[in-house]
Amino acid sequence: MTRQEVNAQYQVPMELLRAYENWNLLGRTSESSGEWQYDNRDLQQLSLITTLQSIGFSCEEIEHYMRLLLKQNGSEKPRLKMLEQKRSVILDEIHVRERHVEQIDYLRHQIKKEQKMQ
């Protein structure tokens, strides 16, 4: 399957496919066309990569994570650490947003209270 076919069928962004190809992690190039040919394993890796991207990993972090994954033995702890760090950042963001919602609710309450007094 070519880059264009993967992009069309699975909606994987072209920039992500190019990055994946540049990382040279898996897959093979076709001898006839010189173009990257994606196999089922590549598609599984791309699924993981799109998940990592959607949760906020940078391209550099994704490449590092994927290289650790390919090592398999002994890579569990560093990969877990990366996920825990990202989880912590996301939870901090959620808590900040929750405080914002509380502030909005307070301001809304104040306006409604003023309306009742008029």
C-alpha positions as CSV (number, residue, x, y, z in Angstrom):
1,M,0.0,0.0,0.0
2,T,1.5,3.4,-1.0
3,R,1.5,6.6,1.1
4,Q,-1.3,8.0,-1.0
5,E,-3.4,4.9,-0.5
6,V,-2.8,4.9,3.3
7,N,-3.7,8.6,3.4
8,A,-6.9,8.1,1.4
9,Q,-8.1,4.9,3.1
10,Y,-7.1,5.7,6.8
11,Q,-6.9,9.5,6.7
12,V,-3.4,9.5,8.2
13,P,-2.0,13.0,7.5
14,M,0.7,13.1,4.8
15,E,3.1,14.9,7.1
16,L,2.9,12.1,9.6
17,L,3.5,9.5,6.9
18,R,6.5,11.4,5.7
19,A,7.9,11.6,9.2
20,Y,7.3,7.9,9.6
21,E,9.2,7.2,6.4
22,N,12.1,9.5,7.5
23,W,12.3,7.6,10.8
24,N,12.9,4.4,8.7
25,L,11.4,2.3,11.4
26,L,9.6,-0.4,9.4
27,G,8.3,-1.2,6.0
28,R,10.1,-1.4,2.7
29,T,10.4,0.5,-0.5
30,S,9.3,-1.0,-3.8
31,E,12.1,-1.8,-6.1
32,S,10.2,-0.8,-9.2
33,S,8.8,2.6,-8.0
34,G,11.2,3.5,-5.2
35,E,8.1,4.4,-3.1
36,W,7.5,3.3,0.4
37,Q,5.1,0.3,0.6
38,Y,3.1,0.0,3.8
39,D,2.3,-3.5,5.2
40,N,0.0,-4.5,8.0
41,R,2.7,-4.0,10.6
42,D,3.2,-0.4,9.4
43,L,-0.5,0.2,9.6
44,Q,-0.5,-1.0,13.2
45,Q,2.4,1.2,14.0
46,L,0.7,4.2,12.3
47,S,-2.4,3.6,14.4
48,L,-0.3,3.8,17.6
49,I,1.5,6.9,16.2
50,T,-1.8,8.7,15.5
51,T,-2.9,7.9,19.0
52,L,0.3,9.3,20.4
53,Q,-0.1,12.4,18.3
54,S,-3.7,12.9,19.3
55,I,-2.8,12.8,23.0
56,G,-0.2,15.5,22.5
57,F,3.1,13.8,21.8
58,S,5.5,15.9,19.6
59,C,7.0,14.3,16.5
60,E,10.3,13.9,18.4
61,E,8.6,12.2,21.3
62,I,6.7,9.9,18.9
63,E,9.9,8.9,17.2
64,H,11.6,8.3,20.5
65,Y,8.6,6.2,21.8
66,M,8.6,4.1,18.6
67,R,12.3,3.5,18.7
68,L,11.9,2.3,22.3
69,L,9.0,0.1,21.3
70,L,11.1,-1.6,18.6
71,K,13.8,-2.5,21.1
72,Q,11.0,-4.3,23.1
73,N,13.1,-5.8,25.9
74,G,13.7,-3.2,28.6
75,S,11.8,-0.5,27.0
76,E,8.7,-0.8,29.1
77,K,9.9,1.5,31.9
78,P,10.9,4.4,29.7
79,R,7.7,4.1,27.6
80,L,5.7,4.1,30.8
81,K,7.5,7.1,32.1
82,M,6.8,9.0,28.9
83,L,3.1,8.1,29.2
84,E,3.0,9.0,32.9
85,Q,4.6,12.4,32.1
86,K,2.0,13.1,29.3
87,R,-0.8,12.0,31.6
88,S,0.4,14.4,34.3
89,V,0.5,17.3,31.9
90,I,-3.0,16.6,30.7
91,L,-4.4,16.3,34.2
92,D,-2.8,19.6,35.1
93,E,-4.5,21.2,32.1
94,I,-7.8,19.6,33.1
95,H,-7.5,21.1,36.6
96,V,-6.7,24.5,35.2
97,R,-9.8,24.3,32.9
98,E,-11.9,23.1,35.9
99,R,-10.9,26.2,37.8
100,H,-11.8,28.3,34.8
101,V,-15.3,26.7,34.7
102,E,-15.7,27.5,38.4
103,Q,-14.8,31.1,37.8
104,I,-17.2,31.3,34.9
105,D,-20.0,29.8,37.0
106,Y,-19.3,32.3,39.8
107,L,-19.5,35.2,37.4
108,R,-22.8,33.8,35.9
109,H,-24.2,33.4,39.4
110,Q,-23.3,37.0,40.2
111,I,-25.1,38.2,37.1
112,K,-28.2,36.2,37.8
113,K,-28.2,37.5,41.4
114,E,-28.0,41.1,40.1
115,Q,-30.9,40.4,37.7
116,K,-33.1,39.2,40.6
117,M,-32.4,42.3,42.6
118,Q,-33.5,44.6,39.8
